[in-house]
Amino acid sequence: MDSSDPSPDSPRPQPRSSVLDSDATSIARQPQSRSSHPDAARGFRQPPTRNPQARPSSGDGLALGVPLLLFLGSVAVLLLSSANSDSSLSMLHQVPEGHVGVYWRGGALLETTTNPGFHWKLPLVTHYEPIQVTIQTDQVRDIPCGTKGGVMISFDKIEVVNRLRKDYVHQTLLEYGVNYDKTWIYDKIHHEINQFCSAHALQQVYIDMFDQIDEKVKDAIQADCTRYAPGIEIISVRVTKPNIPLSIKKNFELMEEERTKAFIAIEKQKVAEKEAETQKKIALSEAEKIAQVSQIQMEQKLMEKNSAKRQEEIENDMYLAREKAQADANFYRYALLFVAGVNQAITLITFCRVTKEAEANRLKLTPEYLQLKFIESIANNSKIFFGEKVPNMIVDQRMLGTFLNGISKKDHSDT
């Protein structure tokens, strides 16, 4: 609601055209009766006054009350009948919801507009029209046009959804009148459709660019309205399929049928390709699955072989270790036996050698040989001792030789 509209609780301000002037108001005023008592206007009998000389008749009050009641009744009937009437004779009129009331006085458009509700106006002087300011749909029918190739076609119906802004009602009606939509919608639709058809071939209008007609027409009308009539807002345009000659329509139908067949064939080919591709993917998937299963089985067998090989290697290592330990034990045992045998042999050989040396020495060390060695050793001595004990030493050496000979003989006898 506009900010200037009065609230429901507050009294609505009356526009200049809807306020009765003093002349119109004076119509409802009745001249005073001869009697100053207020009940006289209601048709009641006046009570007798105390003045016996001024005694009025009962017919005077009744004569004044009947015309007043008839006048009030006629005014009420006139008001009630004119509330829903657009007659210029009406005083009270109603502005419906979604509209604003505009007024002409003497053919001149007034600046005053009224909101929905009941309002007053001067009969026979002020003319009133309700103007819709909500969204409305105008249907433009039977629009002939010629294409670029010279073919005449026609559009059965074009719907234009539009709205007149409330703030621009006075300006729009002042410039283009109440039938502003005929200028900017009905006539403009004919113009724009003919402009579009004359610039395009039938193929483009009927098939190729048909989905663009509504947007192009809407943009063209809105551009002109924004420039020349800014209060008109074009919301959308709906265009029906145009009527074309029957022979051309049959050709288009055949063409569309062939196009549909080609499209179906292409779609079937695409479906077949998709099915083949699907089968290929399934085969590849199966092959990959089989290959993966084979690889897993091969890896499993390989792991089993490696496990068996590892087990055999462990067993061989254990066997070798055991045999090596046994061989080492035998070697050590045989070595010990060999060493013992060698020691015995060495001992035996040593014994034999010692025995042989002993026998050789026994045979060699004869008293004569010992005496010879003694003499040689004395001869080789460069020191000569002089004194009384020298013979004793010599004698002692002889005695030593005699002792040794006795020992050797004893050993020889023991053997």
NUKE-51293 format. One line per field, with one value per residue (C-alpha): residue number from 1; residue in three letters; x, y, z. Coordinates in Angstrom, 3 decimals, decimal comma. Example, Ala and Ser with C-alpha at 12.3 -4.5 7.8 and 13.67 -1.06 7.14 Angstrom:
num	(1 | 2)
residuo	(ALA | SER)
px	(12,300 | 13,670)
py	(-4,500 | -1,060)
pz	(7,800 | 7,140)
// end
This chain:
num	(1 | 2 | 3 | 4 | 5 | 6 | 7 | 8 | 9 | 10 | 11 | 12 | 13 | 14 | 15 | 16 | 17 | 18 | 19 | 20 | 21 | 22 | 23 | 24 | 25 | 26 | 27 | 28 | 29 | 30 | 31 | 32 | 33 | 34 | 35 | 36 | 37 | 38 | 39 | 40 | 41 | 42 | 43 | 44 | 45 | 46 | 47 | 48 | 49 | 50 | 51 | 52 | 53 | 54 | 55 | 56 | 57 | 58 | 59 | 60 | 61 | 62 | 63 | 64 | 65 | 66 | 67 | 68 | 69 | 70 | 71 | 72 | 73 | 74 | 75 | 76 | 77 | 78 | 79 | 80 | 81 | 82 | 83 | 84 | 85 | 86 | 87 | 88 | 89 | 90 | 91 | 92 | 93 | 94 | 95 | 96 | 97 | 98 | 99 | 100 | 101 | 102 | 103 | 104 | 105 | 106 | 107 | 108 | 109 | 110 | 111 | 112 | 113 | 114 | 115 | 116 | 117 | 118 | 119 | 120 | 121 | 122 | 123 | 124 | 125 | 126 | 127 | 128 | 129 | 130 | 131 | 132 | 133 | 134 | 135 | 136 | 137 | 138 | 139 | 140 | 141 | 142 | 143 | 144 | 145 | 146 | 147 | 148 | 149 | 150 | 151 | 152 | 153 | 154 | 155 | 156 | 157 | 158 | 159 | 160 | 161 | 162 | 163 | 164 | 165 | 166 | 167 | 168 | 169 | 170 | 171 | 172 | 173 | 174 | 175 | 176 | 177 | 178 | 179 | 180 | 181 | 182 | 183 | 184 | 185 | 186 | 187 | 188 | 189 | 190 | 191 | 192 | 193 | 194 | 195 | 196 | 197 | 198 | 199 | 200 | 201 | 202 | 203 | 204 | 205 | 206 | 207 | 208 | 209 | 210 | 211 | 212 | 213 | 214 | 215 | 216 | 217 | 218 | 219 | 220 | 221 | 222 | 223 | 224 | 225 | 226 | 227 | 228 | 229 | 230 | 231 | 232 | 233 | 234 | 235 | 236 | 237 | 238 | 239 | 240 | 241 | 242 | 243 | 244 | 245 | 246 | 247 | 248 | 249 | 250 | 251 | 252 | 253 | 254 | 255 | 256 | 257 | 258 | 259 | 260 | 261 | 262 | 263 | 264 | 265 | 266 | 267 | 268 | 269 | 270 | 271 | 272 | 273 | 274 | 275 | 276 | 277 | 278 | 279 | 280 | 281 | 282 | 283 | 284 | 285 | 286 | 287 | 288 | 289 | 290 | 291 | 292 | 293 | 294 | 295 | 296 | 297 | 298 | 299 | 300 | 301 | 302 | 303 | 304 | 305 | 306 | 307 | 308 | 309 | 310 | 311 | 312 | 313 | 314 | 315 | 316 | 317 | 318 | 319 | 320 | 321 | 322 | 323 | 324 | 325 | 326 | 327 | 328 | 329 | 330 | 331 | 332 | 333 | 334 | 335 | 336 | 337 | 338 | 339 | 340 | 341 | 342 | 343 | 344 | 345 | 346 | 347 | 348 | 349 | 350 | 351 | 352 | 353 | 354 | 355 | 356 | 357 | 358 | 359 | 360 | 361 | 362 | 363 | 364 | 365 | 366 | 367 | 368 | 369 | 370 | 371 | 372 | 373 | 374 | 375 | 376 | 377 | 378 | 379 | 380 | 381 | 382 | 383 | 384 | 385 | 386 | 387 | 388 | 389 | 390 | 391 | 392 | 393 | 394 | 395 | 396 | 397 | 398 | 399 | 400 | 401 | 402 | 403 | 404 | 405 | 406 | 407 | 408 | 409 | 410 | 411 | 412 | 413 | 414 | 415)
residuo	(MET | ASP | SER | SER | ASP | PRO | SER | PRO | ASP | SER | PRO | ARG | PRO | GLN | PRO | ARG | SER | SER | VAL | LEU | ASP | SER | ASP | ALA | THR | SER | ILE | ALA | ARG | GLN | PRO | GLN | SER | ARG | SER | SER | HIS | PRO | ASP | ALA | ALA | ARG | GLY | PHE | ARG | GLN | PRO | PRO | THR | ARG | ASN | PRO | GLN | ALA | ARG | PRO | SER | SER | GLY | ASP | GLY | LEU | ALA | LEU | GLY | VAL | PRO | LEU | LEU | LEU | PHE | LEU | GLY | SER | VAL | ALA | VAL | LEU | LEU | LEU | SER | SER | ALA | ASN | SER | ASP | SER | SER | LEU | SER | MET | LEU | HIS | GLN | VAL | PRO | GLU | GLY | HIS | VAL | GLY | VAL | TYR | TRP | ARG | GLY | GLY | ALA | LEU | LEU | GLU | THR | THR | THR | ASN | PRO | GLY | PHE | HIS | TRP | LYS | LEU | PRO | LEU | VAL | THR | HIS | TYR | GLU | PRO | ILE | GLN | VAL | THR | ILE | GLN | THR | ASP | GLN | VAL | ARG | ASP | ILE | PRO | CYS | GLY | THR | LYS | GLY | GLY | VAL | MET | ILE | SER | PHE | ASP | LYS | ILE | GLU | VAL | VAL | ASN | ARG | LEU | ARG | LYS | ASP | TYR | VAL | HIS | GLN | THR | LEU | LEU | GLU | TYR | GLY | VAL | ASN | TYR | ASP | LYS | THR | TRP | ILE | TYR | ASP | LYS | ILE | HIS | HIS | GLU | ILE | ASN | GLN | PHE | CYS | SER | ALA | HIS | ALA | LEU | GLN | GLN | VAL | TYR | ILE | ASP | MET | PHE | ASP | GLN | ILE | ASP | GLU | LYS | VAL | LYS | ASP | ALA | ILE | GLN | ALA | ASP | CYS | THR | ARG | TYR | ALA | PRO | GLY | ILE | GLU | ILE | ILE | SER | VAL | ARG | VAL | THR | LYS | PRO | ASN | ILE | PRO | LEU | SER | ILE | LYS | LYS | ASN | PHE | GLU | LEU | MET | GLU | GLU | GLU | ARG | THR | LYS | ALA | PHE | ILE | ALA | ILE | GLU | LYS | GLN | LYS | VAL | ALA | GLU | LYS | GLU | ALA | GLU | THR | GLN | LYS | LYS | ILE | ALA | LEU | SER | GLU | ALA | GLU | LYS | ILE | ALA | GLN | VAL | SER | GLN | ILE | GLN | MET | GLU | GLN | LYS | LEU | MET | GLU | LYS | ASN | SER | ALA | LYS | ARG | GLN | GLU | GLU | ILE | GLU | ASN | ASP | MET | TYR | LEU | ALA | ARG | GLU | LYS | ALA | GLN | ALA | ASP | ALA | ASN | PHE | TYR | ARG | TYR | ALA | LEU | LEU | PHE | VAL | ALA | GLY | VAL | ASN | GLN | ALA | ILE | THR | LEU | ILE | THR | PHE | CYS | ARG | VAL | THR | LYS | GLU | ALA | GLU | ALA | ASN | ARG | LEU | LYS | LEU | THR | PRO | GLU | TYR | LEU | GLN | LEU | LYS | PHE | ILE | GLU | SER | ILE | ALA | ASN | ASN | SER | LYS | ILE | PHE | PHE | GLY | GLU | LYS | VAL | PRO | ASN | MET | ILE | VAL | ASP | GLN | ARG | MET | LEU | GLY | THR | PHE | LEU | ASN | GLY | ILE | SER | LYS | LYS | ASP | HIS | SER | ASP | THR)
px	(0,000 | 1,211 | 2,616 | 0,051 | -2,912 | -4,703 | -4,828 | -8,040 | -8,629 | -8,156 | -10,758 | -9,915 | -9,134 | -11,508 | -10,082 | -11,063 | -13,316 | -15,080 | -15,872 | -19,213 | -19,108 | -21,429 | -23,967 | -24,237 | -24,410 | -27,138 | -29,337 | -29,686 | -30,711 | -34,427 | -36,161 | -37,392 | -41,023 | -43,346 | -43,129 | -39,872 | -40,384 | -38,021 | -40,719 | -42,649 | -40,224 | -40,774 | -44,505 | -45,441 | -48,429 | -47,424 | -48,765 | -51,165 | -49,558 | -50,581 | -51,614 | -55,142 | -55,143 | -52,218 | -53,654 | -52,111 | -53,936 | -52,759 | -52,635 | -49,685 | -47,149 | -48,269 | -48,013 | -44,415 | -43,267 | -44,383 | -42,344 | -39,274 | -39,529 | -39,978 | -36,902 | -34,724 | -35,867 | -35,118 | -31,660 | -30,933 | -32,092 | -29,983 | -26,912 | -27,337 | -27,977 | -25,055 | -22,505 | -21,894 | -22,676 | -20,329 | -23,005 | -22,123 | -25,297 | -23,960 | -22,610 | -21,155 | -18,855 | -16,653 | -13,017 | -12,336 | -9,242 | -6,210 | -7,374 | -7,075 | -9,757 | -9,036 | -11,303 | -12,120 | -13,907 | -15,187 | -13,034 | -9,794 | -7,882 | -7,508 | -4,291 | -6,224 | -6,351 | -8,184 | -7,454 | -9,865 | -13,047 | -16,109 | -15,702 | -17,845 | -17,962 | -20,055 | -22,661 | -22,804 | -19,623 | -16,960 | -16,356 | -14,688 | -12,815 | -11,107 | -7,587 | -5,986 | -2,525 | -1,981 | -0,619 | -2,904 | -2,733 | -3,666 | -4,418 | -3,640 | -5,358 | -5,109 | -1,743 | -0,880 | 2,682 | 4,843 | 8,175 | 11,371 | 10,552 | 7,092 | 5,026 | 2,023 | 1,541 | -0,556 | -0,417 | -3,722 | -2,894 | -0,071 | -0,389 | 1,358 | 1,642 | 2,035 | 1,441 | 0,899 | 2,843 | 0,715 | 3,026 | 2,764 | -1,010 | -1,674 | 1,236 | 0,376 | -3,332 | -2,526 | -0,359 | -2,074 | -5,572 | -7,443 | -6,736 | -2,977 | -2,587 | -3,934 | -1,085 | 1,736 | 0,621 | -1,891 | -0,531 | 3,054 | 2,687 | 1,501 | 4,441 | 7,126 | 5,825 | 5,780 | 9,279 | 10,569 | 8,838 | 10,032 | 13,651 | 13,602 | 12,698 | 9,826 | 12,194 | 13,595 | 10,219 | 8,463 | 11,263 | 14,768 | 14,123 | 10,613 | 11,843 | 13,436 | 10,393 | 8,884 | 12,110 | 12,852 | 9,327 | 9,355 | 12,709 | 11,607 | 8,303 | 9,925 | 12,644 | 10,087 | 7,877 | 10,847 | 11,661 | 8,187 | 5,854 | 7,935 | 4,885 | 4,208 | 6,126 | 6,216 | 6,679 | 6,482 | 5,260 | 3,814 | 3,684 | 1,656 | 2,735 | 1,944 | -0,419 | 1,315 | -0,040 | -1,199 | 1,195 | 4,185 | 2,958 | 2,853 | 6,400 | 7,461 | 5,678 | 7,430 | 10,709 | 10,070 | 9,123 | 12,341 | 14,273 | 12,600 | 13,497 | 17,074 | 17,122 | 15,729 | 18,339 | 21,083 | 19,736 | 19,583 | 23,165 | 24,142 | 22,309 | 24,073 | 27,412 | 26,632 | 25,651 | 28,837 | 30,859 | 29,072 | 29,779 | 33,384 | 33,627 | 32,015 | 34,473 | 37,383 | 36,103 | 35,774 | 39,238 | 40,698 | 38,933 | 40,259 | 43,739 | 43,600 | 42,368 | 45,143 | 47,690 | 46,428 | 46,524 | 49,999 | 51,176 | 49,625 | 51,386 | 54,603 | 54,264 | 53,622 | 56,704 | 58,772 | 57,487 | 58,359 | 61,732 | 62,382 | 61,324 | 63,672 | 66,472 | 65,861 | 65,806 | 68,981 | 70,642 | 69,607 | 70,882 | 74,118 | 74,547 | 73,850 | 76,203 | 78,806 | 78,564 | 78,812 | 81,754 | 83,426 | 82,856 | 84,283 | 87,100 | 87,881 | 87,616 | 89,777 | 92,091 | 92,412 | 92,969 | 95,440 | 97,172 | 97,250 | 98,621 | 101,124 | 102,137 | 102,544 | 104,499 | 106,603 | 107,075 | 107,984 | 110,277 | 111,816 | 112,199 | 113,750 | 116,001 | 116,991 | 117,516 | 119,562 | 121,522 | 122,017 | 123,242 | 125,370 | 126,758 | 127,355 | 129,216 | 130,922 | 131,847 | 134,473 | 137,053 | 139,681 | 137,481 | 136,774 | 140,422 | 141,211 | 138,666 | 140,079 | 143,549 | 142,381 | 140,569 | 143,603 | 145,709 | 143,399 | 143,410 | 145,593 | 145,836 | 148,435 | 148,132 | 151,135 | 150,913 | 150,763 | 147,054 | 147,317 | 147,937 | 144,913 | 142,747 | 144,098 | 143,609 | 140,072 | 139,392 | 140,471 | 138,325 | 135,355 | 136,008 | 136,132 | 132,786 | 131,183 | 132,340 | 130,831 | 127,486 | 127,419 | 128,116 | 125,281 | 122,866 | 123,913 | 123,366 | 119,829 | 118,774)
py	(0,000 | 3,450 | 5,487 | 8,228 | 5,850 | 6,468 | 3,759 | 1,751 | 3,313 | 6,908 | 8,666 | 8,607 | 12,070 | 13,093 | 14,082 | 17,285 | 15,577 | 13,448 | 16,185 | 17,768 | 21,493 | 23,768 | 23,706 | 19,938 | 19,827 | 22,368 | 20,008 | 17,771 | 20,677 | 21,182 | 24,489 | 24,796 | 24,132 | 26,727 | 25,177 | 25,490 | 22,238 | 19,415 | 16,810 | 18,648 | 17,454 | 13,880 | 14,035 | 13,862 | 15,744 | 18,692 | 18,759 | 21,490 | 24,655 | 26,716 | 29,549 | 28,781 | 31,390 | 29,764 | 26,310 | 24,678 | 22,160 | 18,507 | 18,510 | 20,947 | 18,492 | 15,613 | 17,690 | 18,583 | 15,073 | 13,081 | 15,032 | 14,898 | 11,133 | 10,738 | 12,884 | 10,945 | 7,632 | 8,710 | 9,917 | 6,589 | 4,607 | 6,815 | 6,348 | 2,587 | 2,135 | 4,335 | 2,705 | -0,072 | 1,977 | 3,911 | 6,345 | 9,991 | 10,541 | 8,615 | 10,404 | 7,413 | 5,030 | 2,065 | 1,487 | -2,304 | -3,912 | -3,876 | -0,651 | 3,064 | 5,609 | 8,384 | 11,346 | 13,705 | 17,005 | 18,661 | 16,307 | 17,297 | 14,576 | 15,407 | 14,686 | 13,116 | 9,325 | 7,273 | 3,919 | 0,951 | 1,643 | 3,950 | 7,567 | 10,578 | 12,581 | 15,267 | 13,768 | 15,009 | 17,011 | 14,460 | 11,287 | 8,274 | 5,241 | 2,372 | 1,637 | -1,750 | -1,539 | -5,265 | -7,850 | -8,438 | -10,531 | -9,032 | -11,446 | -10,246 | -12,416 | -12,953 | -11,404 | -11,814 | -11,385 | -12,168 | -13,970 | -13,027 | -15,513 | -14,039 | -16,729 | -15,372 | -16,826 | -15,803 | -16,139 | -17,094 | -15,680 | -13,904 | -13,267 | -10,298 | -10,224 | -6,598 | -4,163 | -0,400 | 1,097 | 2,994 | 5,988 | 6,458 | 6,125 | 9,864 | 10,426 | 7,401 | 8,249 | 11,899 | 10,989 | 7,871 | 7,751 | 4,925 | 2,606 | 2,950 | -0,809 | -0,640 | 1,650 | -0,045 | -3,682 | -4,590 | -2,373 | -2,893 | -6,676 | -6,463 | -4,232 | -6,333 | -9,635 | -8,231 | -6,840 | -10,223 | -12,215 | -9,886 | -10,313 | -14,133 | -17,044 | -19,426 | -22,147 | -19,780 | -18,410 | -21,762 | -24,005 | -22,672 | -19,409 | -19,976 | -20,321 | -16,859 | -14,911 | -14,304 | -12,942 | -10,739 | -9,296 | -8,734 | -6,929 | -4,751 | -3,709 | -3,105 | -0,959 | 1,329 | 1,434 | 2,333 | 5,183 | 6,573 | 5,102 | 4,202 | 3,254 | 0,122 | -2,999 | -5,994 | -9,132 | -11,881 | -12,698 | -16,071 | -16,836 | -19,685 | -21,688 | -19,760 | -21,020 | -21,744 | -22,896 | -26,505 | -27,622 | -26,152 | -27,613 | -31,075 | -30,601 | -29,562 | -32,553 | -34,873 | -33,166 | -33,503 | -37,143 | -37,815 | -35,893 | -37,952 | -41,172 | -40,007 | -39,038 | -42,442 | -44,170 | -42,082 | -42,866 | -46,578 | -46,384 | -44,666 | -47,317 | -50,075 | -48,362 | -48,004 | -51,679 | -52,709 | -50,478 | -51,964 | -55,489 | -54,520 | -53,102 | -56,262 | -58,460 | -56,339 | -56,504 | -60,293 | -60,594 | -58,337 | -60,341 | -63,624 | -62,140 | -60,867 | -64,261 | -66,012 | -63,601 | -64,156 | -67,929 | -67,728 | -65,561 | -68,018 | -70,967 | -69,005 | -68,239 | -71,919 | -72,860 | -70,255 | -71,530 | -75,131 | -74,005 | -72,093 | -75,101 | -77,361 | -74,858 | -74,788 | -78,597 | -78,757 | -76,208 | -78,228 | -81,437 | -79,786 | -78,341 | -81,724 | -83,515 | -80,851 | -81,193 | -84,953 | -84,639 | -82,146 | -84,474 | -87,389 | -85,217 | -84,119 | -87,667 | -89,019 | -86,109 | -86,854 | -90,486 | -89,522 | -87,121 | -89,818 | -92,268 | -89,712 | -88,994 | -92,674 | -93,006 | -90,031 | -91,429 | -94,792 | -93,197 | -91,077 | -94,116 | -96,033 | -93,136 | -92,718 | -96,419 | -96,461 | -93,457 | -95,119 | -98,274 | -96,233 | -94,263 | -97,436 | -98,867 | -95,634 | -94,566 | -97,193 | -96,571 | -96,115 | -93,537 | -91,686 | -91,654 | -90,342 | -87,525 | -86,777 | -86,527 | -84,391 | -82,026 | -81,712 | -81,080 | -78,432 | -76,599 | -73,484 | -73,136 | -75,166 | -75,531 | -76,182 | -77,447 | -80,378 | -81,230 | -81,492 | -85,267 | -85,587 | -84,045 | -86,370 | -89,254 | -88,132 | -88,087 | -91,585 | -92,620 | -90,925 | -92,906 | -96,115 | -95,233 | -94,543 | -97,815 | -99,615 | -97,934 | -98,779 | -102,358 | -102,465 | -100,997 | -103,419 | -106,279 | -104,957 | -104,806)
pz	(0,000 | -0,807 | 2,068 | 1,398 | 2,003 | 5,275 | 7,908 | 8,372 | 11,795 | 10,729 | 8,592 | 4,884 | 3,501 | 0,783 | -2,635 | -4,226 | -6,729 | -4,125 | -1,621 | -2,132 | -2,343 | -0,511 | -3,333 | -3,332 | 0,421 | 0,494 | -1,526 | 1,499 | 3,689 | 3,999 | 4,823 | 8,334 | 8,958 | 10,244 | 13,640 | 15,521 | 17,340 | 16,029 | 16,166 | 13,523 | 10,857 | 11,926 | 11,399 | 15,073 | 16,378 | 18,533 | 22,011 | 22,786 | 23,935 | 26,893 | 24,594 | 23,677 | 20,986 | 18,901 | 18,496 | 15,279 | 13,191 | 13,017 | 9,200 | 9,002 | 10,628 | 8,464 | 5,314 | 6,097 | 7,206 | 4,178 | 1,579 | 3,839 | 4,179 | 0,445 | -0,192 | 2,265 | 0,814 | -2,731 | -1,700 | 0,042 | -2,999 | -5,282 | -3,138 | -2,845 | -6,544 | -7,587 | -5,290 | -7,824 | -10,929 | -13,179 | -14,186 | -14,121 | -12,139 | -9,150 | -6,107 | -4,223 | -6,090 | -5,188 | -6,255 | -6,369 | -4,865 | -7,163 | -8,827 | -8,271 | -9,049 | -11,538 | -12,218 | -15,034 | -14,469 | -17,557 | -19,660 | -17,858 | -15,999 | -12,331 | -10,450 | -7,601 | -7,409 | -4,817 | -3,223 | -3,058 | -1,104 | -1,190 | -2,307 | -3,173 | -6,368 | -7,966 | -10,266 | -13,867 | -13,234 | -12,284 | -14,310 | -12,682 | -14,048 | -12,128 | -13,430 | -12,641 | -11,079 | -10,442 | -12,857 | -15,827 | -18,991 | -22,353 | -25,194 | -28,696 | -31,324 | -35,082 | -35,901 | -39,617 | -40,836 | -43,850 | -43,662 | -45,437 | -48,223 | -48,796 | -47,024 | -45,106 | -41,642 | -38,647 | -34,891 | -33,245 | -29,833 | -28,035 | -24,323 | -22,707 | -18,915 | -17,842 | -15,023 | -14,713 | -11,834 | -9,370 | -9,263 | -13,048 | -13,425 | -13,822 | -16,226 | -18,387 | -18,642 | -19,280 | -22,290 | -23,679 | -22,154 | -20,513 | -23,454 | -23,081 | -23,498 | -27,054 | -28,027 | -26,166 | -26,118 | -28,819 | -31,603 | -30,460 | -30,600 | -34,226 | -35,087 | -33,407 | -34,783 | -38,316 | -37,825 | -36,667 | -39,441 | -42,198 | -41,092 | -40,896 | -43,143 | -42,477 | -41,283 | -38,666 | -37,551 | -37,404 | -36,093 | -35,604 | -33,735 | -32,450 | -28,873 | -29,095 | -30,335 | -26,893 | -25,403 | -28,411 | -28,483 | -24,720 | -24,841 | -27,766 | -26,135 | -22,757 | -24,313 | -25,971 | -22,867 | -20,686 | -23,054 | -23,742 | -21,095 | -18,024 | -15,984 | -18,079 | -17,018 | -19,386 | -17,291 | -19,926 | -23,423 | -24,465 | -28,196 | -29,699 | -32,728 | -35,923 | -38,608 | -41,909 | -45,294 | -45,369 | -48,135 | -46,333 | -43,082 | -44,665 | -45,898 | -42,424 | -40,982 | -43,434 | -42,692 | -38,987 | -39,482 | -41,384 | -38,801 | -36,105 | -37,931 | -38,312 | -34,668 | -33,718 | -35,894 | -34,315 | -30,881 | -31,743 | -32,968 | -29,756 | -27,784 | -29,750 | -29,208 | -25,538 | -25,362 | -27,184 | -24,932 | -21,952 | -23,175 | -23,752 | -20,274 | -18,880 | -20,833 | -19,702 | -16,186 | -16,384 | -17,931 | -15,293 | -12,621 | -14,066 | -14,397 | -10,847 | -9,619 | -11,588 | -10,235 | -6,718 | -7,194 | -8,729 | -5,897 | -3,474 | -5,145 | -5,277 | -1,609 | -0,947 | -3,005 | -1,241 | 2,081 | 1,100 | -0,194 | 2,955 | 5,004 | 2,988 | 3,388 | 7,113 | 7,210 | 5,088 | 7,317 | 10,325 | 8,683 | 7,672 | 11,111 | 12,635 | 10,214 | 10,669 | 14,401 | 14,055 | 11,678 | 13,961 | 16,855 | 14,891 | 13,696 | 17,175 | 18,411 | 15,599 | 15,984 | 19,652 | 18,863 | 16,199 | 18,515 | 21,173 | 18,631 | 17,410 | 20,978 | 21,580 | 18,370 | 19,296 | 22,724 | 21,216 | 18,700 | 21,410 | 23,557 | 20,712 | 19,867 | 23,466 | 23,722 | 20,569 | 21,756 | 25,078 | 23,379 | 21,046 | 23,958 | 25,884 | 22,972 | 22,295 | 25,796 | 26,515 | 29,171 | 26,556 | 24,719 | 27,892 | 28,781 | 25,361 | 25,702 | 29,109 | 27,793 | 24,873 | 27,180 | 29,395 | 26,346 | 25,065 | 28,411 | 28,168 | 31,904 | 33,794 | 37,485 | 39,648 | 43,176 | 45,440 | 44,636 | 40,899 | 40,978 | 43,169 | 40,512 | 37,932 | 40,233 | 40,808 | 37,130 | 36,813 | 39,630 | 37,879 | 34,785 | 36,758 | 38,358 | 35,037 | 33,642 | 36,532 | 35,981 | 32,309 | 33,042 | 35,508 | 33,033 | 30,395 | 32,750 | 33,606 | 29,978)
// end
